């Protein structure tokens, strides 16, 4: 890595000491100079987001495929993207978490059209698709969180970068010859691999130095961008405990990457994309250490009741009581971390299957609806008390998309984009335009939340 572990570790300690002791003072100060000069760009003051001088709390969704729809290509659909954004805007959804990077990968269940391959000849069609998506997001006064890498294989991600520099070696998620946790052990080697990170950083430099081909606005001045995100769900080595050098490597990678982004674009926020304690080997100290850099502006966490065995879609009602207990505990734990830290926190992924794992749009989703109401009530309570819970992004917006195959399986070349990534059944966590009860809950929450921020 560019800096020694010793230097970065001490810088992290000193920077967090400064933040802790200055948080009360900083909360009363105006936004950073770069942000103050750019109307509409989101900044952080204390434990709040601020936009145009006003508190900024949001209801958001994940729409990783926005740039794909925005591309002028056979896999794109600009008309659909415009319709999706219009519907979301009408519901009060103001933030989208979107994919800004994907890599041509050896993995079977991964995107096959990507932003880049192992060369530095990046995909202009997809980059222009991102231009179109950001332009349309900006027209509606919405904002986007753009993630720049992925721990998981479905968009290529860190494992693909490793395969480019190690002679083609890769471990696939779900490979019976390499059972869990072989995949995260392999992928976590990315943090200490200088060659893989050099390729990743080259892409970051290109993207953040880009000027939108449609609007002429440099990305570093684009109000539609709320945050650059290091990666989707970066995790440490699953065997690493407190004090383990592997955790320091994880923290140091976040420090160095966040610093690079801030050097290239001092105007926009930087976030990690981490899941919280469940993506940090259960360690609160890991969450704190990962977010310790003064180049990282707010905390993130994700919540997956089915994946974490809290909820069973085939015993939906029987397991929902456990789900509620675990969800409340997980939220409370992370709000406590954020309060102690003094910065905002966003729940940027959460979702739930329909009972019996039904995939079809418009079918009842009472347990998902109850989960949304529970989470949204927590956000509204925090907003009323000027707390750090600043926003949410539902996983995932399916909108007008539909699975292309009866079995719900993704196949290479599919362009229906339901929000579920290629390795999962298409429709599992999708919120469609026909899911009337869910859309009504989102709209009510947006109305309450935006009212509380005025």
Helices and strands as residue ranges (DSSP letters): H 5-26, H 33-36, E 43-45, E 48-51, E 54-55, E 58-62, H 66-70, H 78-91, E 95-99, H 124-139, E 143-147, G 153-155, H 157-165, H 182-187, G 188-192, H 194-208, G 219-221, E 225-229, H 245-264, E 269-271, G 277-279, H 284-290, E 299-303, G 313-315, H 316-341, E 345-350, G 355-357, H 366-384, E 389-394, E 397-399, E 431-432, H 436-452
